[in-house]
């Protein structure tokens, strides 16, 4: 403490700066928000976004880590909204956060806009907790740990310019902290003149001193003590993030804070704030950034450059939600993949997630790997489950044609049974995501059937195959009878009826019976690759099949 403080009536100053008469004694909040009754080792975690309306993959990554850390340990995961910056607030943003995370199966136990019997640690909006912050700011002033600062924005800009010119750390500290040692007379004179002020921390730190800190992910790290006189309350009486989060994490009884490594630079401030407030800090775990491979190196995912950073990207593209979550689990804990191989079909929530096993270096985001996982996840669905998933996407993002097609659920399920293969056997993995999967079904509908007739044989050969098959096609034929008719046509156009014959003497034929089937396949589906053609024709029906064969004749 500075010597002047011994002669200054700090209680009087605190009341002059924060004259609110309805503030509780700060100690009362220990009774209002008692320690939670939790199993031993249970973690209380939180997601605490600003209500900006933008939630991205990094938020989902952190939220999944928070949710898994809480629920794996039998703890609580809650939602707090850090709305101290009213200029950034977007209407409906909180509901958007809840809705976006719910889409990926991540649910809160309590918090803002959550209906829960556990909601006894609120309010969960920081602007609604203003009296708590003001009570503690008033106490810190009375204890000599905080003071008023009357510096204008222009004065602070000049300080910053001077610091930059001298290549010094920017901020309000040391000789640059002009208001730190104002006399009692100067303070009251400024107040009488109506000058606006903020409340700053009177830092007790010294940057020449090192603190050893144990991070739950990075292990022991050394940081310097804080010497910045950071703002605690802004001129409108609203707290800064630094001050509010320390108080909220204490009284919401947060035990573990998982956050991005960009917050490491603020760690000394947060540790000092907990110290002067008399709180035990939570365990901090600083995650590494999500990275992307580029030009032989890697860089952080960027809002500007990478559309895949936005969660809307995954919803609009129709990724299966569980696939995105499982992919992120492989980034969060490297042993998740091995566990999944040993436990096929198991719910990912059965995996024993561990914060300390999170990576110490940047996790490389690989969209191709996500696509593979999404294909695998979708292939495990029944046709009915896949229909429900695709139909939910169509409801939100589909075209008018898509909506019309999916109105006939029985027809779509019949198609999906073919496209996906028989449940319980080796399933096809053609559907990667809803948007792409729905386009795979386009050829089952006349209004979206747009064939490319890329035949490998001349018009005369193609026309003969199509005309001959149209004469004998019967939708009641089983696969064996259907294929026998294809084999009968083959010799008429110079193809071997048996694949073995063609392999023995390829010069004697234009091709084999499989090439005849390909001509039919291209005519009916518009592609050389498709599931079982006999079944496709059966789903389309005789009239539509014959029409398609005729339309492909040149």
LUMGU-838896 format. One record per residue (C-alpha): residue in three letters; x, y, z. Coordinates in Angstrom, 3 decimals, decimal comma. Each point is the difference from the previous one (the first is absolute). Layout:
// LUMGU-838896
   kese          u          v          w
    ala          X          Y          Z
...
//
This chain:
// LUMGU-838896
   kese          u          v          w
    unk      0,000      0,000      0,000
    unk      1,100      3,510     -0,698
    unk      0,631      2,285      2,981
    unk     -2,810      2,392     -1,010
    unk     -2,518     -2,792      0,532
    unk      0,791     -0,032      3,713
    unk     -1,414      3,528      0,246
    unk     -2,858     -0,398     -2,469
    unk     -3,380     -1,115      1,289
    unk     -0,456     -2,926     -2,383
    unk     -3,425     -0,954      1,375
    unk     -1,228      3,522     -0,715
    unk      1,611     -0,098     -3,470
    unk     -1,664     -3,322     -0,773
    unk     -3,409      1,445      0,924
    unk      0,645      3,117     -2,080
    unk      0,977     -2,014     -3,066
    unk     -2,695     -2,672      0,395
    unk     -2,815      1,676      1,983
    unk     -2,549     -2,826     -0,518
    unk     -1,818     -0,550      3,288
    unk     -1,577     -3,325     -0,946
    unk      3,215     -1,989     -0,406
    unk      0,403     -3,086      2,145
    unk      3,034     -0,703      2,109
    unk      2,191     -2,020     -2,404
    unk      0,274     -2,802      2,561
    unk     -3,756     -0,570     -0,304
    unk      0,522     -1,414     -3,475
    unk      1,824     -2,963      1,516
    unk     -3,330     -0,910      1,630
    unk     -2,120      0,796     -3,056
    unk      2,206     -2,127     -2,265
    unk      1,256     -2,822      2,233
    unk      2,482     -2,633     -1,156
    unk     -1,700     -2,623     -2,139
    unk     -0,649     -3,440      1,403
    unk      1,918     -2,088     -2,501
    unk      1,582     -3,460     -0,160
    unk      3,728     -0,039      0,676
    unk      1,910      0,966     -3,130
    unk     -3,061      1,417     -1,773
    unk      0,728      3,001     -2,190
    unk     -2,128      3,099     -0,483
    unk      0,671      1,504     -3,418
    unk     -1,583      2,758     -2,011
    unk     -0,359      1,414     -3,455
    unk      0,003      3,779      0,250
    unk     -0,437      1,609     -3,423
    unk     -0,811      3,594     -0,839
    unk     -3,478      0,336     -1,569
    unk      1,314      0,873     -3,459
    unk     -1,946     -2,605     -1,954
    unk      3,112     -1,587     -1,513
    unk      0,911     -3,424      1,317
    unk      2,807     -1,850     -1,733
    unk      1,812     -3,308     -0,036
    unk      2,393      1,167      2,722
    unk     -3,002      0,661      2,270
    unk     -1,327     -3,482     -0,698
    unk      3,461     -1,474      0,645
    unk      0,200      1,766      3,380
    unk     -3,631     -0,725      0,872
    unk      0,523     -3,702     -0,693
    unk      3,094     -0,014      2,226
    unk     -1,931      1,822      2,748
    unk     -3,020     -2,285     -0,285
    unk      2,083     -3,180     -0,022
    unk      2,183      1,140      2,925
    unk     -3,125      0,753      2,055
    unk     -2,108     -3,005     -0,876
    unk      2,800     -2,568     -0,045
    unk      0,745      1,008      3,603
    unk     -3,640      0,193      1,127
    unk      0,067      3,795      0,092
    unk     -1,907      2,986     -1,414
    unk      0,273      1,850     -3,314
    unk     -1,668      3,426     -0,085
    unk     -0,512      2,929     -2,373
    unk      0,953      3,532      1,044
    unk     -0,402      2,980     -2,304
    unk      2,721      2,626      0,185
    unk     -1,994      2,985     -1,238
    unk      2,034      2,805      1,560
    unk      0,631      1,480     -3,471
    unk     -3,521      1,066     -0,942
    unk      1,124      1,281     -3,423
    unk      0,740     -3,548     -1,178
    unk     -3,314     -1,462      1,135
    unk     -2,136     -1,646     -2,706
    unk     -3,659     -0,844      0,627
    unk     -0,631     -3,740      0,105
    unk      3,696     -0,793      0,397
    unk     -0,408     -1,994      3,218
    unk     -2,731     -2,167     -1,482
    unk      2,239     -0,493     -3,036
    unk      2,842     -1,296      2,203
    unk     -2,317     -2,446      1,770
    unk     -1,593     -1,130     -3,271
    unk      3,337     -0,437     -1,777
    unk      1,528     -2,088      2,779
    unk     -3,191     -1,999      0,454
    unk      0,206     -0,946     -3,700
    unk      3,322     -1,671      0,805
    unk     -1,392     -1,704      3,095
    unk      1,698      2,291      2,524
    unk     -2,370      0,980      2,783
    unk      0,335      2,274      3,031
    unk     -1,037     -0,982      3,512
    unk     -0,796      3,569      1,011
    unk      0,503      3,585     -1,044
    unk     -1,356      2,787     -2,163
    unk     -3,319     -0,903     -1,644
    unk      0,291     -3,583      1,316
    unk     -3,002     -1,324      1,907
    unk      1,610     -1,863      2,900
    unk     -0,560     -0,575      3,696
    unk      3,764      0,578      0,357
    unk     -0,313      3,682     -0,929
    unk      0,846      1,318      3,469
    unk      3,341      1,597     -0,916
    unk     -1,434      2,632     -2,331
    unk     -0,711      2,439     -1,401
    unk      2,063     -1,411     -2,861
    unk      0,176      3,288     -1,901
    unk      2,816      2,214      1,263
    unk     -1,957      3,231     -0,449
    unk     -2,537     -1,355      2,484
    unk      2,753     -0,532      2,579
    unk      1,164      3,620      0,108
    unk     -0,641      0,422      3,744
    unk      2,299     -2,915      0,821
    unk      2,874      1,521     -1,950
    unk     -0,580      3,435      1,464
    unk     -0,017     -1,410      3,532
    unk      3,400     -1,591     -0,529
    unk      1,416      3,039     -1,790
    unk     -1,070      2,115      2,962
    unk      1,739     -2,390      2,374
    unk      3,231      0,055     -2,063
    unk      0,007      3,805      0,080
    unk     -0,458     -0,067      3,777
    unk      2,879     -2,481      0,284
    unk      2,306      2,115     -2,160
    unk      0,035     -2,497     -2,866
    unk     -1,920      2,208     -2,432
    unk     -0,211      3,682     -0,878
    unk     -1,777      2,437     -2,329
    unk      1,595      0,939     -3,314
    unk     -1,113      3,220     -1,714
    unk      2,194     -0,331     -3,120
    unk     -1,774      0,781     -3,243
    unk      0,165     -2,184     -3,111
    unk      2,265      2,606     -1,607
    unk      2,410     -0,089      2,938
    unk      0,131     -3,795     -0,128
    unk      0,678      0,131     -3,749
    unk      2,951      2,336      0,605
    unk      1,380     -2,377      2,647
    unk     -0,289     -2,912     -2,425
    unk      1,762      1,968     -2,741
    unk      2,837      0,879      2,374
    unk      0,363     -3,619      1,057
    unk      0,074     -1,170     -3,597
    unk      2,610      2,627     -0,836
    unk      2,200     -1,278      2,828
    unk     -0,812     -3,629     -0,936
    unk     -1,440     -0,606      3,454
    unk     -2,857     -2,231      1,071
    unk     -3,217      1,907     -0,500
    unk     -2,430      0,436      2,843
    unk     -0,712      1,928      3,183
    unk      2,803     -0,725      2,454
    unk      2,936      1,491      1,840
    unk      0,850      3,539     -1,023
    unk     -2,771     -0,087     -2,591
    unk     -2,687     -0,539      2,649
    unk     -0,695      3,728      0,382
    unk     -2,982     -0,342      2,349
    unk      1,435     -2,722      2,211
    unk      1,329      2,391      2,617
    unk     -2,455      2,898     -0,194
    unk     -0,386      1,801      3,305
    unk     -3,285      0,024      1,854
    unk     -0,475      3,625     -0,957
    unk      0,562     -0,724     -3,711
    unk     -2,442     -2,895      0,011
    unk     -2,812      1,935      1,651
    unk      0,663      3,022     -2,180
    unk     -0,414     -2,168     -3,108
    unk     -3,174     -1,521      1,402
    unk     -1,408      3,422      0,791
    unk      0,776      1,103     -3,548
    unk     -2,041     -2,975     -1,265
    unk      2,881     -1,630     -1,843
    unk     -0,807     -3,541     -1,138
    unk      2,179     -2,712      1,486
    unk      0,694     -3,707     -0,041
    unk      1,063     -2,174      2,923
    unk      3,407     -1,603     -0,458
    unk      1,815     -2,764      1,827
    unk      2,960      1,333      1,979
    unk      2,289     -2,836     -0,991
    unk      2,352     -1,355      2,652
    unk      2,029     -1,964     -2,563
    unk      3,542      0,376     -1,282
    unk      0,885     -1,291     -3,487
    unk      3,492     -0,851      1,194
    unk     -1,596     -2,780      2,074
    unk     -0,957     -3,334     -1,530
    unk     -2,961     -2,161      0,959
    unk     -0,030     -3,733     -0,639
    unk     -3,445     -1,043     -1,060
    unk     -1,375     -3,460     -0,755
    unk     -2,195     -0,090     -3,073
    unk     -2,231     -3,078     -0,280
    unk      1,050     -0,499     -3,634
    unk      3,418      1,588     -0,387
    unk      1,375     -1,016      3,388
    unk      2,259      2,341      1,995
    unk      0,568      3,358     -1,626
    unk      1,741      3,113      1,287
    unk     -1,634      3,414     -0,355
    unk      0,974      3,415      1,312
    unk     -2,063      1,728      2,666
    unk     -2,553      2,503     -1,200
    unk      0,856      3,686      0,305
    unk     -2,842      1,378     -2,116
    unk     -2,578      2,174      1,737
    unk     -2,825     -1,478     -2,046
    unk     -3,482      1,485     -0,015
    unk     -2,429     -1,771      2,333
    unk     -3,102      2,150     -0,531
    unk     -0,528      2,088     -3,110
    unk     -1,348      3,549      0,183
    unk     -3,571     -1,297     -0,371
    unk      0,473     -2,234      3,053
    unk      0,124     -3,193     -2,085
    unk      2,922     -2,341      0,765
    unk      2,683     -1,083     -2,415
    unk      0,330     -3,652     -0,942
    unk      3,028     -0,418      2,290
    unk     -1,821      1,139      3,133
    unk     -3,374     -1,587     -0,735
    unk      1,312     -3,426     -0,906
    unk      2,024     -0,304      3,207
    unk     -3,051      0,777      2,138
    unk     -2,388     -2,112     -2,061
    unk      2,248     -3,050     -0,140
    unk      0,349      0,136      3,773
    unk     -3,685      0,383      0,825
    unk     -1,198     -2,387     -2,697
    unk      2,522     -2,368      1,585
    unk      1,867     -0,701     -3,249
    unk      2,819     -2,465      0,579
    unk      1,451     -0,246     -3,522
    unk      0,325      2,694     -2,664
    unk      0,865     -1,329     -3,463
    unk      0,886      2,844     -2,337
    unk      2,185      0,874     -2,984
    unk      3,724      0,537      0,382
    unk     -0,454      3,653     -1,029
    unk     -1,105      0,540      3,626
    unk      3,398     -1,055      1,374
    unk      1,212      3,597     -0,231
    unk     -2,850      1,046      2,339
    unk      0,728     -2,740      2,528
    unk      2,139      2,221      2,307
    unk     -2,868      2,512      0,183
    unk     -2,503     -2,702      0,856
    unk      2,219     -1,557      2,639
    unk      0,502      3,367      1,695
    unk     -3,702      0,788     -0,112
    unk     -0,832     -3,268      1,733
    unk      2,655      0,769      2,584
    unk     -1,239      3,508      0,886
    unk     -3,604     -1,205     -0,012
    unk      0,916     -2,766      2,414
    unk     -1,136     -2,781     -2,354
    unk      1,657     -3,278     -0,876
    unk      0,399      0,026     -3,794
    unk     -1,491     -2,836     -2,040
    unk      2,232     -2,395     -1,881
    unk      0,837      1,520     -3,371
    unk      0,503     -2,101     -3,123
    unk      1,196      1,880     -3,067
    unk     -0,811     -1,740     -3,268
    unk      1,994      0,277     -3,207
    unk     -1,480      1,575     -3,104
    unk     -1,630     -1,986     -2,780
    unk      2,412      0,041     -2,933
    unk     -0,247     -0,579     -3,741
    unk      2,673     -1,396     -2,330
    unk      1,091      2,498     -2,631
    unk      2,983      0,232     -2,374
    unk      1,993     -2,630      1,850
    unk     -0,596      1,667      3,382
    unk     -2,995      0,702      2,178
    unk     -1,903      3,043      1,218
    unk     -2,908      0,810      2,297
    unk     -3,485     -0,416     -1,421
    unk     -1,233      3,443     -0,988
    unk     -3,508      1,509     -0,080
    unk      0,954      1,882     -3,159
    unk      1,698     -2,806     -1,928
    unk     -1,663     -3,201      1,181
    unk     -3,772     -0,518     -0,332
    unk      0,378     -3,256      1,925
    unk      0,689      1,986      3,170
    unk     -3,669      0,987      0,229
    unk     -2,407     -2,566      1,472
    unk     -2,543      1,099     -2,610
    unk      2,297     -1,612     -2,583
    unk     -0,607     -3,456      1,506
    unk     -3,743      0,479      0,324
    unk     -0,437      1,327     -3,538
    unk      2,194     -2,765     -1,445
    unk     -1,956     -2,530      2,042
    unk      2,728     -1,717      1,961
    unk     -1,307     -2,658      2,333
    unk      0,298      1,661      3,442
    unk      1,479     -3,027      1,783
    unk      2,700     -0,214     -2,684
    unk      1,163      3,569      0,682
    unk      0,059     -0,709      3,735
    unk      1,903     -3,261     -0,405
    unk      2,508      1,691     -2,284
    unk      0,574      2,735      2,574
    unk      0,444     -2,687      2,646
    unk      2,940     -1,356     -2,025
    unk      1,562      3,476      0,244
    unk     -0,762      0,399      3,699
    unk      1,400     -3,364      1,150
    unk      2,388     -1,868     -2,285
    unk     -0,959     -3,392      1,470
    unk     -3,673      0,414     -0,935
    unk      0,497     -1,620     -3,432
    unk      1,630     -3,061      1,526
    unk     -2,823     -0,267      2,538
    unk     -2,597      0,254     -2,751
    unk      1,650     -2,789     -2,004
    unk     -0,142     -2,219      3,082
    unk     -3,584      1,029      0,737
    unk     -1,796      0,164     -3,375
    unk     -3,504      1,349      0,302
    unk      0,551      1,317      3,530
    unk     -1,308      3,442      0,917
    unk      2,912      2,471      0,018
    unk     -1,172      1,143      3,444
    unk      1,185     -3,310      1,438
    unk      3,589      1,025     -0,759
    unk      1,895      1,238      3,076
    unk      0,953      3,477     -1,158
    unk      3,016      1,546      1,744
    unk      0,929      3,684     -0,169
    unk      3,665     -0,787      0,649
    unk      0,088     -2,070     -3,216
    unk     -0,956      2,952     -2,164
    unk      2,714      0,997     -2,458
    unk      2,682      2,487      0,973
    unk      0,474      1,143     -3,616
    unk     -2,478      1,148     -2,651
    unk     -2,530     -2,606     -1,118
    unk     -0,021     -0,396     -3,790
    unk     -3,542      0,144     -1,368
    unk     -0,443     -2,443     -2,890
    unk     -3,259      0,319     -1,954
    unk      0,710     -3,211     -1,955
    unk      0,207     -1,969      3,232
    unk     -3,256      1,541      1,192
    unk     -1,619     -1,030     -3,295
    unk      1,134     -3,598      0,514
    unk     -1,355     -0,062      3,548
    unk     -3,296      1,492     -1,182
    unk     -0,340     -2,688     -2,699
    unk      0,617     -2,702      2,587
    unk     -2,479      1,460      2,479
    unk     -2,757      0,383     -2,579
    unk      0,601     -3,565     -1,234
    unk     -0,913     -1,304      3,481
    unk     -3,490      1,524     -0,168
    unk     -3,087     -1,940     -0,969
    unk     -1,810      1,250     -3,090
    unk     -2,653      1,511      2,282
    unk      2,619      1,811      2,107
    unk      1,768      1,248     -3,111
    unk     -3,306      1,254     -1,399
    unk     -0,652      1,936      3,218
    unk      3,457      1,566     -0,166
    unk     -0,237      0,937     -3,693
    unk     -3,572      1,213      0,373
    unk      0,964      2,372      2,845
    unk      2,618      1,511     -2,309
    unk     -2,510      0,288     -2,834
    unk     -2,450      1,795      2,299
    unk      2,587      2,684      0,713
    unk      2,151      0,200     -3,129
    unk     -1,601     -2,092     -2,761
    unk     -1,428      1,258     -3,279
    unk     -3,690     -0,126     -0,863
    unk      0,696     -3,209     -1,972
    unk      1,812     -1,553      2,966
    unk     -2,954      0,752      2,278
    unk     -2,435     -1,496     -2,502
    unk      2,130     -3,145     -0,355
    unk      0,418     -0,516      3,741
    unk     -3,726      0,377      0,614
    unk     -0,234     -3,621     -1,198
    unk      1,924     -1,541      2,888
    unk     -0,801     -3,596     -0,969
    unk      1,517      0,492     -3,468
    unk      3,152      1,669      1,385
    unk      0,466     -2,781      2,570
    unk     -0,265     -2,589     -2,797
    unk      2,701      1,899     -1,924
    unk      2,217      0,292      3,096
    unk     -0,260     -3,719      0,678
    unk      1,539     -0,487     -3,436
    unk      2,541      2,854      0,117
    unk      1,278     -0,860      3,475
    unk     -0,128     -3,787     -0,270
    unk     -1,453     -2,581      2,343
    unk      0,185      0,802      3,716
    unk      2,269     -2,385      1,897
    unk      2,145     -0,707     -3,042
    unk      2,831      2,022     -1,498
    unk     -1,657      3,327     -0,734
    unk      0,717      2,328     -2,873
    unk      1,662      3,270      1,023
    unk     -1,211      2,199     -2,828
    unk     -1,716      2,645      2,134
    unk      2,481      2,411      1,536
    unk     -2,397      2,737      1,094
    unk     -3,606      0,983     -0,605
    unk      0,534      2,524     -2,784
    unk      2,128     -2,428     -2,034
    unk     -2,105     -3,049      0,928
    unk     -3,232      1,558     -1,193
    unk      1,583      0,789     -3,351
    unk      0,897     -3,704     -0,264
    unk     -3,721     -0,735      0,005
    unk     -0,875      2,468     -2,766
    unk     -0,180     -2,661     -2,715
    unk     -2,917     -1,677      1,774
    unk     -2,187      2,997     -0,907
    unk     -0,845      1,120     -3,513
    unk      0,183      3,725      0,765
    unk      3,596     -0,233      1,303
    unk      1,248     -2,788     -2,311
    unk      2,629      1,686     -2,179
    unk      1,999     -2,795     -1,663
    unk      3,356      0,276     -1,719
    unk     -0,003     -2,650     -2,701
    unk      3,716     -0,757      0,024
    unk     -0,214     -3,286     -1,867
    unk      3,261     -1,706     -0,965
    unk     -1,508     -1,591     -3,097
    unk     -1,482      1,239     -3,262
    unk     -3,595      1,040     -0,509
    unk     -0,987     -3,132     -1,916
    unk      1,242     -2,294      2,786
    unk     -1,568      2,093      2,749
    unk     -3,325      0,307     -1,797
    unk     -0,223     -3,750     -0,618
    unk      0,694     -0,803      3,673
    unk     -2,653      2,453      1,196
    unk     -2,627     -1,082     -2,542
    unk      0,538     -3,720      0,599
    unk     -0,134      0,297      3,775
    unk     -3,141      2,154     -0,127
    unk     -1,754     -2,856     -1,861
    unk      0,718     -2,556      2,751
    unk      0,033      2,029      3,220
    unk     -2,436     -1,187      2,650
    unk     -0,007      1,702      3,444
    unk     -1,039     -3,296      1,579
    unk      3,297     -1,635     -0,966
    unk      2,384     -0,843      2,830
    unk      3,687      0,846     -0,316
    unk      0,905     -3,346     -1,519
    unk     -2,689      0,176     -2,704
    unk      0,766      3,675     -0,648
    unk      3,698     -0,716     -0,541
    unk     -0,763     -3,009     -2,216
    unk     -1,854      2,352     -2,361
    unk      3,002      2,346     -0,063
    unk      2,209     -2,985     -0,902
    unk     -2,351     -0,942     -2,849
    unk      0,413      3,446     -1,545
    unk      3,820      0,001      0,199
    unk      0,779     -2,280     -2,999
    unk     -2,471      1,928     -2,196
    unk      2,238      3,074      0,193
    unk      3,397     -1,729      0,010
    unk      0,574     -0,320      3,766
    unk      0,976     -3,129      1,913
    unk     -2,862     -1,399      2,077
    unk      2,474     -1,168      2,633
    unk      2,791      2,083      1,495
    unk      2,285     -3,037     -0,086
    unk     -0,460     -0,348     -3,766
    unk      1,026      3,589     -0,549
    unk      3,104     -0,348      2,143
    unk      1,112     -3,079     -1,942
    unk     -0,458      1,590     -3,411
    unk     -0,474      3,806      0,262
    unk      0,772      0,586     -3,686
    unk     -3,124     -1,931     -0,987
    unk     -2,428      2,352      1,771
    unk     -0,846      3,675      0,431
    unk     -0,139     -0,645      3,720
    unk     -1,715     -2,177      2,592
    unk     -3,493     -0,262      1,449
    unk      1,011      2,511      2,688
    unk      0,412      2,616     -2,744
    unk     -3,546     -0,714     -1,168
    unk     -1,204      0,547      3,570
    unk      1,956      3,279      0,083
    unk     -1,869      1,287     -3,057
    unk     -3,289     -0,747      1,749
    unk      1,262      1,572      3,224
    unk      0,998      3,260     -1,694
    unk     -3,348      0,203     -1,779
    unk     -2,037     -0,573      3,176
    unk      2,102      1,798      2,650
    unk      2,154      2,379     -2,034
    unk      3,169     -1,466      1,512
    unk      2,283     -2,976     -0,521
    unk      0,012     -0,601      3,753
    unk     -3,051     -0,767      2,092
    unk     -1,424     -2,594      2,376
    unk     -1,760     -3,106     -1,363
    unk     -1,585      0,938     -3,343
    unk     -2,756     -2,621      0,073
    unk     -1,229      1,411      3,306
    unk      0,239      3,580     -1,293
    unk     -2,190     -0,911     -2,972
    unk     -2,453     -1,672      2,371
    unk     -0,236      3,160      2,135
    unk     -0,489      2,198     -3,080
    unk     -2,620     -2,362     -1,443
    unk     -0,419     -1,289     -3,538
    unk     -1,462      3,131     -1,568
    unk      2,764      2,339      1,224
    unk      2,724     -2,538     -0,759
    unk     -1,171     -0,499     -3,606
    unk     -0,267      3,784     -0,456
    unk      3,607      0,441      1,150
    unk      1,245     -2,738     -2,304
    unk     -1,805      1,660     -2,914
    unk      1,289      3,470      0,888
    unk      3,615     -1,229     -0,198
    unk     -0,377     -1,355     -3,551
    unk      1,840      2,174     -2,505
//
